[in-house]
Amino acid sequence: AGDFGEIARRAATAMLEQRIVHVLASDAHDAIHRPPDLRAAGPAVDEAQLDWMARAAPAAIVAGDPLPLRPAFRSWSAR
């Protein structure tokens, strides 16, 4: 989202574009100063990718199961 600077934002965007991100999580510290909020990822990922990275893939990892099939990735220009 860019809260940690342009270099971090560009690195995160590049990893998303290369499809090497499997889990998306917040960097929450507490409910007031740094609450959990994945809405900042909105412009970078579509709803299907967000669900896969925030729910399906983490659940499989915790369960020790293979990752479920990843939804088709919509190109940046298609958004």
C-alpha positions as CSV (number, residue, x, y, z in Angstrom):
1,A,0.0,0.0,0.0
2,G,3.0,2.3,0.3
3,D,2.9,2.9,4.1
4,F,6.4,1.7,4.4
5,G,7.8,3.6,1.4
6,E,7.9,3.5,-2.3
7,I,10.6,0.8,-2.4
8,A,8.5,-1.6,-0.3
9,R,5.4,-0.9,-2.4
10,R,7.3,-1.5,-5.7
11,A,8.8,-4.8,-4.3
12,A,5.3,-6.0,-3.2
13,T,3.8,-5.1,-6.5
14,A,6.6,-6.9,-8.4
15,M,6.1,-10.0,-6.3
16,L,2.3,-9.9,-7.0
17,E,2.9,-9.5,-10.7
18,Q,5.3,-12.5,-10.7
19,R,2.6,-14.5,-8.8
20,I,5.1,-15.5,-6.1
21,V,2.8,-14.3,-3.3
22,H,0.8,-17.1,-1.7
23,V,-0.4,-15.5,1.5
24,L,-1.7,-12.0,2.1
25,A,-2.0,-10.8,5.7
26,S,-2.2,-7.6,7.6
27,D,0.6,-6.2,9.8
28,A,-1.8,-5.5,12.6
29,H,-0.5,-4.6,16.0
30,D,-3.6,-3.7,17.8
31,A,-7.2,-2.6,17.2
32,I,-6.5,1.1,17.5
33,H,-3.1,2.1,16.2
34,R,-2.6,-0.5,13.5
35,P,-5.8,-2.6,13.0
36,P,-6.1,-5.5,10.7
37,D,-7.1,-4.2,7.3
38,L,-6.6,-5.9,3.9
39,R,-8.5,-3.2,2.0
40,A,-5.2,-1.6,1.0
41,A,-4.5,-4.6,-1.2
42,G,-7.7,-3.8,-3.2
43,P,-6.1,-2.0,-6.2
44,A,-3.4,-4.7,-6.5
45,V,-5.5,-7.9,-6.4
46,D,-9.0,-8.8,-7.6
47,E,-11.5,-10.4,-5.2
48,A,-10.7,-14.0,-6.3
49,Q,-7.0,-13.6,-5.7
50,L,-7.6,-11.8,-2.4
51,D,-9.8,-14.8,-1.2
52,W,-7.2,-17.3,-2.3
53,M,-4.3,-15.5,-0.6
54,A,-6.2,-14.5,2.6
55,R,-8.3,-17.6,3.1
56,A,-7.8,-20.7,0.9
57,A,-4.0,-20.8,0.7
58,P,-3.4,-20.1,4.4
59,A,-6.0,-22.7,5.4
60,A,-4.2,-25.3,3.3
61,I,-0.8,-24.4,4.7
62,V,-2.0,-24.6,8.3
63,A,-3.7,-28.0,7.6
64,G,-0.6,-29.3,5.8
65,D,-2.6,-29.8,2.6
66,P,-1.5,-28.9,-1.0
67,L,-2.4,-25.5,-2.1
68,P,-5.7,-25.3,-3.9
69,L,-5.7,-24.2,-7.5
70,R,-5.1,-20.5,-7.8
71,P,-7.8,-18.4,-9.6
72,A,-6.9,-17.0,-13.0
73,F,-4.9,-13.8,-12.6
74,R,-6.3,-10.8,-14.3
75,S,-3.7,-8.6,-15.9
76,W,-3.1,-5.1,-14.5
77,S,-4.4,-3.6,-17.7
78,A,-7.7,-5.5,-17.4
79,R,-8.6,-3.7,-14.2
